[in-house]
Each structure stands twice: as C-alpha cells, then as structure tokens.
C-alpha cells in the first residue's frame, strides 16, 4: 500500500516544477512532517482528555492539517466542497502557512522544543508544487498514510530510506546524505551502544547512523523508563543543510523516535574550546563530508588548523566524546598517510589521546558516486594507542550501483574484529614500530597472498603459438567432417 502511494506521489510531482529525486523527497518530507505532527497533536489531545487536563495545541486552528489540508466532518468524511484547491491552495501554502510555520523559530529561543524545530524546518523550505490541483491530489494520498503501529512505521521508514538512497544515486549533493546501511550496522555492532548512553552524530545528514542505532538499542526487553530514555535523551545530531535537517527529523520520526534532538546548525562554526562536559557523549558515529574547504575563520575554532572539512570534524568528534567514550568515524584513507602538518599533528593527537584499536579499509565502490577510498576509524577516548588492528574488506566483486555492499560482506570483519585475529585480510601493527615523526598509518597488508610473478614475453609468445597449433588441428578435424 505504502509503496504504491509513494510511487503515485512521485508521478504527480513529476508534473510540477520538481524534476529530481532531491525535489521529490524534499516535497514529500514537509508534507509527511505536517501529517505526522497532526497525529502527535491528536494523541496529545486524547491523552489530556483521558487525564481530564487541558491540552495546548502547537498549531493555531487555521494551520492544522484538518483545517487546510484535509477538512472533515465529525464522522471523518472528507469535505470535498470546502477544501481549498487550485490557485487558492498554493496561495495559502506559500503566503500564509509557510510564513506562519517559519515564524516559530523567531517566537521561541529553545532549540529543543518542537516549536523551534518546526520553525527551523520551514526556515528555508519552499513549496515546489506549483499546481494546487496536483497538491490536492498529493494531500489526499498522504492523508491515507498511517503512522500508528510499529509495522506501519517500519514499512514507511523502509520506503523513506529507499527514497534517500535514490536521491544519492541521482547525483548532485544527495549522495552525501546516504551511507550504506550495512556499513553503518557493522560500525554500530563494534561500538555496541547501550541504553543509558548518549549517541551523537555532528554531521547527521539523513540520520542513518542514529536510526540504525535506535533499532539496535531497541532490541530485547526494555522497561518503560528505558523506552522513554531512547525517545528523549539518547540520540543527538547537528546538520548544516536545511533539506538534510528535514530528512533527518522525518527519518527518525518514521523509525519511531518521537522528538529527535537534531539541531540545524553549522557544527564547525562552534569552537571546540567551548565544549563542556555536559555537552559530551558516550558514543560518536559519523561519516563527515570530506573534500570540502573551510574558511580561515572556521579553522580558528580548532587547535589544529586545516581547510580539510573531515579533519576539522575529527577534532570535533574527539572533543565531543566523554572519557571512555567510543567512536566509529568514516574518513578518506589518505588521512592515514597525508604528509601535511595538520594531518600529521592530528594523527599524533589521535594516537596519544585515544586508543585507535581498529581500522576497517573499505574497497572502492563502497560509497556509490564517490571517487575516493575510505577507512573507518574505531577508537576509544582516554587511553593512548598501543596496537592497531587492520582489516582489508574484500567482497570478491566489483562494487557499484547493481552490486552494493551488503551485510554478508561484513560478517567476516565482525567475526575477526573482537579477537583481533591474524588472517590473509587482517593484521596488527605495534605503534612503537610507527615512524614517530610522520605517524604514517598507511594500509599495507603483510598477510596478503603473494601474487604470481608475471610471465616473460618469451613464455607468452610460446603460449600463443601452442594455442594457434591447437586451433589449426581443430579446424582440420572440422574440415574432414564437412
């Protein structure tokens, strides 16, 4: 049911000014968000009524889903004749609804409130459905989507994830929002977050890490208090781009997190010197953007100054960890061997302040559309590194859009990681053997099977002659048969 609904919405959006997967998910997201918010309001009103307490609505009557989007009578029947459509609907959405919702950001200063999040979402969002008749058709479809049961949310979240992946495959900047879920799940299994711990992603994107961490931590029998803690005091993230911010909140909500602690801000715009103990977290999971060039004023927020975005994020993540906190960070593999002063200084800091116990070397094609190779750094803060275990991931095939990374590809890594086993794909180095000046941690597998030596030109020519003789003999036999 949900898949057909999403397909219909995409088909309708194609007839408007929306032309890409990025546009489709942007427009679907703000509409889904308002439908979801209406459900939250209805649940809150019902709970207050049962408790015989007054309920304060977030939205004024005029801007609620049941007023402008889907007016119904007391029996729940859609009032077709009174519902806005055509130019009137577009005019209301663009001139009244969006400015009202955007205004929440100015009307409240507490970024943890639902009101502030509404304002941040619509601050730079705009309606791209230029036909009010098409928008009316889309509203009818979205109103039929249910968010109530866990199975409903599971199916909706799976389809939403599919849309995010398609957005990444479509190119442009969508790919930076999507990290392969099998890789995320493997990273989470290694750091093993527990209920009661705070999980953070300062480059949250579509919130894939936080969604998968929620699924992982929700397993087993949990008390009511533990379930509430997962809902409100566990998952934290920051995101600079407005669209990614909307996607992150919607994605977490569809996975079952009622009030995501996501802030729309430039993480690198904050000085690491201002981070206090109350700001720190037990677990950091992230795939920060790499290849970006940050301005000098941004670099001043960090002790090791560099224009490389990923290196600044790594400093931020180390600072954001509590003592004993664990991290799994995706970064370009060149970070391990770059000779510039900032990279060398950052590797020295990482080895001195953290136990970099595992490095997962990912093959090319792990990230679709990205032309760089990556590694995953697993480390614990508060103790120096003594030994580093490397694992060279080799799925045994060329990876790409039709052959993406899957969970089975990472089974051996997870099996060998805990005992830090020595295999043809894995090995351990002692930090005492690392050059103290450069701290070069390049991936060099000493256990890889030796490749067969290349044949000499004479041997190759002899092989060609032998094959030619065999071919000539076969042709003779065929002629006799004819």
DOVEX-331993 format. One line per 8 residues: number of its first residue (from 1); for each residue x negated, y, z negated of C-alpha. Coordinates in Angstrom, 3 decimals. Each point is the difference from the previous one (the first is absolute). Layout:
NUM = X/Y/Z ~ ...
***
This chain:
1 = 0.000/0.000/0.000 ~ -2.697/2.478/-1.044 ~ -2.229/-0.761/2.979 ~ 2.833/0.708/2.434 ~ 0.780/3.211/-1.864 ~ -3.608/1.220/0.266 ~ -0.103/-0.908/3.703 ~ 3.200/1.983/0.627
9 = -1.411/3.007/-1.849 ~ -3.203/-0.098/2.072 ~ 2.030/-0.229/3.214 ~ 2.050/3.024/-1.025 ~ -3.111/1.978/-0.976 ~ -1.520/-0.614/3.437 ~ 2.816/2.040/1.511 ~ -1.041/3.053/-2.073
17 = -3.259/1.943/-0.300 ~ -1.534/-2.979/-1.847 ~ -2.439/-1.757/2.324 ~ -2.429/-2.016/-2.162 ~ 0.031/-2.549/-2.815 ~ -1.296/2.811/-2.196 ~ 3.145/2.016/0.759 ~ 2.282/-3.009/-0.517
25 = -1.280/-0.774/-3.488 ~ -0.072/3.690/-0.985 ~ 3.664/0.517/0.840 ~ 1.093/-3.370/-1.371 ~ -1.866/0.727/-3.248 ~ 1.713/3.239/-0.967 ~ 3.416/-1.452/0.778 ~ -0.726/-3.193/-1.938
33 = -1.286/2.083/-2.901 ~ 3.206/2.025/-0.276 ~ 2.131/-3.168/0.225 ~ -2.141/-1.611/-2.717 ~ 0.245/3.136/-2.154 ~ 3.780/-0.128/0.290 ~ -0.055/-3.559/-1.328 ~ -2.182/1.066/-2.938
41 = 2.445/2.808/-0.795 ~ 2.977/-2.362/0.128 ~ -1.714/-2.484/-2.331 ~ -0.895/2.800/-2.410 ~ 3.549/1.330/0.010 ~ 1.435/-3.455/-0.664 ~ -2.439/-0.682/-2.846 ~ 0.845/3.352/-1.601
49 = 3.705/-0.706/0.328 ~ -0.357/-3.392/-1.727 ~ -2.027/1.640/-2.760 ~ 2.606/2.769/-0.221 ~ -2.634/2.632/0.668 ~ -0.050/2.845/2.516 ~ -2.056/-0.463/3.148 ~ -1.927/2.836/1.641
57 = -0.249/-0.440/3.755 ~ -3.292/0.774/1.740 ~ 1.718/1.411/3.086 ~ 2.803/2.517/0.173 ~ 3.284/-1.428/1.423 ~ -0.410/1.596/3.435 ~ -3.344/-1.742/0.607 ~ 0.836/-3.492/-1.218
65 = 0.130/-2.899/2.478 ~ 3.719/-0.447/-0.536 ~ 0.682/3.602/0.970 ~ -1.965/0.781/3.147 ~ -1.213/-3.397/1.233 ~ 2.816/-2.399/-0.718 ~ 3.187/1.526/-1.454 ~ 2.446/-2.677/-1.205
73 = 3.347/-0.121/-1.739 ~ 0.569/-1.555/-3.432 ~ 0.392/-3.424/1.605 ~ -3.424/0.308/1.621 ~ 1.328/0.488/3.526 ~ -2.106/2.220/2.258 ~ 1.736/3.289/0.790 ~ -0.734/0.231/3.696
81 = 2.023/3.167/0.579 ~ -1.691/2.047/-2.738 ~ -3.605/-1.172/0.561 ~ -2.318/2.534/1.634 ~ -1.418/-0.967/3.373 ~ -1.507/1.558/3.115 ~ -1.574/3.483/-0.279 ~ 1.692/0.593/-3.378
89 = -1.826/-2.951/-1.564 ~ -3.425/1.018/1.358 ~ 0.587/3.598/-1.091 ~ 0.880/-1.103/-3.545 ~ -3.002/-2.348/-0.303 ~ -2.546/2.510/1.282 ~ 1.369/3.262/-1.432 ~ 1.493/-1.137/-3.310
97 = -0.952/-3.542/-1.078 ~ -3.751/0.113/0.675 ~ -0.554/3.475/-1.541 ~ 1.980/-1.069/-3.095 ~ -1.992/-3.207/-0.447 ~ -3.309/1.747/0.680 ~ 0.898/2.565/-2.669 ~ -0.266/-2.593/-2.786
105 = -3.787/0.375/0.157 ~ 0.307/3.680/-0.889 ~ 2.712/-0.559/-2.605 ~ -2.052/-2.436/-2.126 ~ -3.677/-0.105/-0.946 ~ -0.098/-3.557/-1.378 ~ -1.351/-2.225/2.800 ~ 1.145/-3.156/-1.811
113 = 3.695/0.785/0.414 ~ 2.248/-1.334/2.741 ~ 0.955/3.581/0.825 ~ -3.591/0.998/0.715 ~ -0.531/-3.078/2.179 ~ 3.098/0.902/2.033 ~ -1.403/3.476/0.559 ~ -3.438/-1.323/0.953
121 = 1.500/-2.493/2.464 ~ 2.009/2.622/1.848 ~ -2.598/2.760/-0.288 ~ -1.437/-0.713/3.455 ~ 2.535/-2.493/1.291 ~ 2.222/1.019/2.884 ~ 2.926/-1.569/1.785 ~ -0.885/-1.246/3.483
129 = 3.397/-1.462/0.842 ~ 1.164/2.869/2.203 ~ 3.389/-1.538/0.811 ~ 2.606/0.155/-2.752 ~ 1.939/-2.803/1.683 ~ -3.053/-2.273/-0.075 ~ -0.699/0.987/-3.615 ~ 3.581/-0.903/-0.913
137 = -0.462/-3.472/1.562 ~ -3.240/-0.473/-1.975 ~ 1.668/1.082/-3.246 ~ 2.719/-2.602/0.507 ~ -2.639/-2.719/0.374 ~ -2.056/1.092/-3.011 ~ 3.074/0.263/-2.196 ~ 0.584/-3.699/0.621
145 = -3.422/-0.945/-1.427 ~ 0.075/-1.334/-3.544 ~ -2.772/0.535/-2.588 ~ 1.656/-1.842/-2.871 ~ -1.371/-3.543/-0.304 ~ -3.644/-1.079/-0.064 ~ 0.514/-1.990/3.212 ~ 1.379/3.137/1.706
153 = -3.036/2.019/-1.063 ~ -2.371/-2.803/1.011 ~ 1.434/-0.169/3.528 ~ 0.112/3.778/0.369 ~ -3.558/0.422/-1.290 ~ -1.283/-2.697/2.384 ~ 1.581/1.796/2.956 ~ -1.306/3.347/-1.206
161 = -3.510/-1.484/-0.217 ~ 0.429/-1.221/3.571 ~ 0.840/3.536/1.091 ~ -3.100/1.330/-1.774 ~ -2.143/-2.609/1.756 ~ 1.527/0.908/3.362 ~ -0.727/3.632/-0.735 ~ -3.652/-0.891/-0.527
169 = -0.171/-2.095/3.170 ~ 1.494/2.883/1.975 ~ -3.202/1.972/-0.537 ~ -0.307/3.681/-0.941 ~ -0.571/0.344/-3.734 ~ 2.494/-2.660/-1.034 ~ -2.637/-2.720/-0.318 ~ -1.555/1.633/-3.019
177 = 3.224/-0.683/-1.910 ~ -0.211/-3.762/0.444 ~ -2.457/-2.433/-1.573 ~ 0.512/-3.692/0.883 ~ 2.138/-1.469/-2.755 ~ -1.968/-3.295/-0.210 ~ -3.132/2.019/-0.829 ~ 1.883/2.043/-2.603
185 = 1.352/-3.157/-1.645 ~ -3.489/-1.512/-0.187 ~ -1.402/3.181/-1.552 ~ 2.775/-0.003/-2.608 ~ -0.610/-3.652/-0.893 ~ -3.656/0.768/-0.707 ~ 0.628/3.048/-2.247 ~ 3.020/-1.760/-1.588
193 = 2.013/2.965/-1.424 ~ 2.010/-0.793/-3.125 ~ 3.293/1.426/-1.277 ~ -0.929/2.833/-2.336 ~ -2.785/1.271/2.257 ~ 0.173/3.061/2.235 ~ -0.658/-0.523/3.729 ~ -1.146/2.919/2.157
201 = -0.528/0.834/3.670 ~ -1.188/3.534/0.726 ~ 0.348/-0.472/3.773 ~ 3.376/-1.686/-0.232 ~ 1.109/0.154/3.655 ~ 3.078/-2.211/0.344 ~ -0.552/-1.367/-3.568 ~ -0.845/-3.484/1.247
209 = -2.403/-0.610/-2.901 ~ 2.506/1.122/-2.633 ~ 2.882/-1.959/1.576 ~ -2.024/-3.207/0.103 ~ -1.292/0.606/-3.552 ~ 3.609/0.381/-1.167 ~ 0.922/-3.316/1.649 ~ -3.049/-1.700/-1.580
217 = 0.632/1.394/-3.484 ~ 3.743/-0.771/0.147 ~ -0.601/-3.751/0.215 ~ 0.899/-2.247/-2.918 ~ 2.283/0.661/-2.947 ~ -0.131/3.605/-1.171 ~ 1.707/1.638/-2.950 ~ 2.352/2.959/0.489
225 = -2.717/2.285/-1.387 ~ -2.552/-1.381/2.466 ~ 2.385/0.475/2.921 ~ 0.628/3.605/-1.085 ~ -3.734/0.587/-0.250 ~ -0.498/-1.213/3.575 ~ 2.702/2.415/1.084 ~ -1.278/3.148/-1.640
233 = -3.518/-0.119/-1.442 ~ -2.037/-2.300/2.223 ~ -0.431/1.211/3.582 ~ -1.556/3.353/0.869 ~ -1.062/1.519/3.302 ~ -0.900/3.185/1.840 ~ 0.510/0.799/3.659 ~ -0.868/3.099/1.991
241 = 2.151/-0.450/3.120 ~ 3.732/0.704/-0.337 ~ 1.147/-2.857/2.254 ~ -2.166/-2.570/-1.758 ~ 1.292/1.334/-3.329 ~ 3.608/-0.602/1.081 ~ -0.842/-3.471/1.313 ~ -1.804/-0.882/-3.243
249 = 2.933/0.963/-2.204 ~ 2.533/-1.737/2.245 ~ -2.159/-3.130/0.229 ~ -0.380/-0.268/-3.786 ~ 3.716/0.589/-0.520 ~ 0.902/-2.735/2.488 ~ -2.362/-2.362/-1.823 ~ 1.878/0.737/-3.228
257 = -1.912/2.822/-1.722 ~ 2.694/2.470/-1.062 ~ -2.111/3.117/-0.629 ~ -3.397/-0.178/1.742 ~ -2.747/2.104/-1.579 ~ -1.265/1.365/3.315 ~ -1.246/3.587/0.287 ~ -0.205/1.938/3.262
265 = -3.455/1.589/-0.394 ~ -3.509/0.064/1.431 ~ -1.889/-2.392/-2.275 ~ -3.378/1.358/1.072 ~ 1.089/3.540/-0.845 ~ -0.276/-0.870/-3.705 ~ -3.341/0.273/-1.785 ~ -1.127/-3.313/-1.484
273 = -1.347/1.987/-2.969 ~ 3.579/0.772/-1.022 ~ 1.034/-3.671/-0.255 ~ 0.755/-0.882/-3.627 ~ 0.480/-3.328/-1.756 ~ 3.801/0.331/0.184 ~ -0.283/0.166/3.801 ~ -1.934/-3.249/0.357
281 = 1.293/-3.414/1.051 ~ -0.796/-3.676/-0.576 ~ 0.096/-1.000/3.678 ~ -0.773/1.890/3.219 ~ 0.998/-1.477/3.366 ~ -0.567/2.056/3.131 ~ -0.956/0.311/3.640 ~ -1.030/3.653/0.235
289 = -0.200/1.668/3.423 ~ -3.507/-0.093/1.442 ~ -1.707/2.003/2.675 ~ 1.540/3.280/-1.124 ~ -2.042/3.133/-0.536 ~ 0.775/1.984/-3.149 ~ -0.631/3.734/-0.362 ~ -2.740/1.388/-2.315
297 = 2.540/1.261/-2.556 ~ 1.406/-3.541/-0.321 ~ -3.482/-1.467/-0.385 ~ -0.589/2.307/-2.977 ~ 2.483/-2.108/-1.992 ~ -2.502/-2.878/-0.110 ~ -3.479/-0.495/-1.524 ~ -1.242/-1.736/3.155
305 = 0.871/2.354/2.833 ~ 0.710/-1.425/3.436 ~ 2.415/0.712/2.832 ~ 0.893/-3.715/0.311 ~ 3.557/-0.403/-1.282 ~ -0.354/-3.617/-1.150 ~ -3.102/0.770/-2.100 ~ 1.851/2.787/-1.803
313 = 2.932/-2.336/-0.645 ~ -2.354/-2.641/-1.424 ~ -1.357/2.539/-2.508 ~ 3.578/0.893/-0.920 ~ 0.968/-3.648/-0.506 ~ -2.991/-0.714/-2.256 ~ 0.906/3.029/-2.118 ~ 3.692/-1.030/-0.129
321 = -0.778/-3.433/-1.467 ~ 0.137/-0.652/-3.727 ~ -3.012/-1.690/-1.572 ~ 0.381/-3.679/0.899 ~ 2.358/0.895/2.853 ~ -0.089/-2.001/3.249 ~ 0.045/1.227/3.564 ~ 0.260/-1.369/3.533
329 = -0.782/2.617/2.661 ~ -0.143/-0.335/3.795 ~ -2.848/1.993/1.557 ~ -2.071/0.058/3.200 ~ -2.757/-2.635/-0.062 ~ -2.551/2.691/0.915 ~ 0.402/1.357/-3.551 ~ -2.179/-2.918/-1.144
337 = -2.981/1.094/2.076 ~ 0.340/3.704/0.959 ~ -3.265/1.835/-0.690 ~ 1.354/3.531/-0.574 ~ -0.584/1.412/-3.480 ~ 3.662/-0.059/-1.013 ~ 0.513/-3.680/0.919 ~ -3.181/-1.053/-1.823
345 = 0.959/2.039/-3.087 ~ 3.524/-1.435/-0.005 ~ -1.261/-3.600/0.249 ~ -2.360/0.675/-2.898 ~ 2.879/1.403/-2.070 ~ 2.229/-2.953/0.863 ~ -2.665/-2.541/-0.994 ~ -0.905/1.874/-3.202
353 = 3.516/0.791/-1.285 ~ 1.930/-3.008/1.315 ~ -0.393/-3.721/0.477 ~ 0.331/-0.437/3.764 ~ 0.582/-3.726/-0.316 ~ 1.509/-0.798/3.430 ~ -0.259/1.306/3.571 ~ 2.389/-1.402/2.599
361 = -1.313/0.546/3.544 ~ 2.992/0.267/2.355 ~ -0.270/-0.885/3.706 ~ 0.689/2.425/2.831 ~ 3.702/0.155/0.838 ~ 1.131/-0.252/-3.625 ~ 1.481/3.474/0.346 ~ 1.875/0.255/3.276
369 = -1.016/3.031/2.009 ~ -2.983/0.811/-2.225 ~ -3.341/-0.178/1.762 ~ -2.083/-0.495/-3.143 ~ -0.889/-2.957/-2.188 ~ 0.908/0.139/-3.662 ~ -0.902/-1.563/-3.325 ~ 1.961/-0.242/-3.237
377 = -1.870/1.028/-3.154 ~ 1.130/-1.723/-3.220 ~ -1.399/1.541/-3.161 ~ 0.534/0.484/-3.718 ~ -0.815/3.299/-1.686 ~ -2.191/0.290/-3.074 ~ -2.810/-2.474/0.591 ~ -2.909/0.057/2.479
385 = -0.171/-2.380/2.949 ~ -2.373/-2.941/-0.363 ~ 1.097/-2.370/2.750 ~ 2.225/0.502/3.060 ~ 1.868/-2.831/1.687 ~ 0.598/0.479/3.731 ~ 2.570/-1.813/2.105 ~ 0.037/0.224/3.806
393 = 3.585/-0.476/1.171 ~ 0.180/-1.967/3.258 ~ 3.489/-1.069/1.109 ~ -1.532/-1.909/2.927 ~ 1.817/2.032/2.634 ~ -0.004/3.436/1.553 ~ 2.446/2.104/-1.963 ~ 2.378/2.533/1.472
401 = 3.650/0.936/0.408 ~ 1.036/-3.531/1.015 ~ -2.359/-1.714/-2.480 ~ 0.170/2.080/-3.190 ~ -1.522/-0.905/-3.342 ~ 2.138/-2.435/-2.001 ~ 0.028/-1.332/-3.565 ~ -1.565/-3.318/1.029
409 = -3.051/1.874/1.311 ~ -0.760/1.178/-3.541 ~ 0.600/-3.255/-1.881 ~ -3.650/-1.067/0.045 ~ -1.156/3.435/-1.176 ~ 2.382/-0.168/-2.992 ~ -1.062/-3.569/-0.741 ~ -3.722/0.811/0.018
417 = 0.204/3.457/-1.599 ~ 0.593/-0.954/-3.608 ~ -2.933/-2.458/-0.281 ~ -2.091/2.218/2.366 ~ -0.884/-3.103/1.997 ~ -2.892/-0.268/2.465 ~ 1.358/-1.112/3.386 ~ -0.864/0.582/3.672
425 = 2.255/3.082/-0.261 ~ -1.005/1.270/-3.448 ~ -3.135/0.859/-1.957 ~ -1.193/1.936/-3.052 ~ -2.664/2.671/-0.279 ~ -1.781/1.213/-3.134 ~ -0.008/3.778/-0.338 ~ -3.617/-0.226/-1.229
433 = -0.892/-1.061/3.549 ~ 1.725/3.026/1.568 ~ -2.227/2.905/1.074 ~ 0.343/2.497/-2.856 ~ -0.619/2.974/2.298 ~ 2.600/-0.730/2.685 ~ 2.324/-2.435/-1.835 ~ 0.653/-1.578/3.397
441 = 2.771/-2.603/-0.393 ~ 0.307/-1.016/3.654 ~ 1.919/-3.189/0.725 ~ -2.650/-2.592/0.898 ~ 1.182/-3.568/-0.377 ~ -2.961/-2.262/-0.886 ~ 2.250/-3.095/0.025 ~ 1.332/0.382/3.540
449 = -0.777/-3.039/2.190 ~ -2.876/0.652/2.369 ~ 1.073/0.589/3.549 ~ -1.351/-2.392/2.609 ~ -3.024/1.506/1.789 ~ 0.646/1.440/3.453 ~ -0.985/-2.268/2.913 ~ -2.836/1.003/2.280
457 = 0.749/1.110/3.612 ~ -1.542/-3.241/1.313 ~ 2.368/-2.112/-2.114 ~ 3.008/2.006/1.198 ~ -1.025/-0.422/3.678 ~ -0.505/-3.746/-0.493 ~ 3.493/-0.270/-1.531 ~ 1.508/1.864/2.982
465 = -1.787/-2.342/2.452 ~ 1.262/-3.069/-1.889 ~ 3.588/1.290/0.075 ~ -0.323/0.770/3.736 ~ -1.144/-3.584/0.677 ~ 2.952/-1.378/-1.979 ~ 2.402/2.232/1.963 ~ -1.484/-1.144/3.321
473 = 0.403/-3.674/-0.999 ~ 3.669/0.555/-0.949 ~ 0.658/1.703/3.362 ~ -1.496/-2.989/1.838 ~ 2.350/-2.387/-1.796 ~ 2.991/2.210/0.770 ~ -0.890/0.076/3.736 ~ -0.149/-3.804/0.097
481 = 3.463/-0.189/-1.547 ~ 1.372/2.377/2.658
***
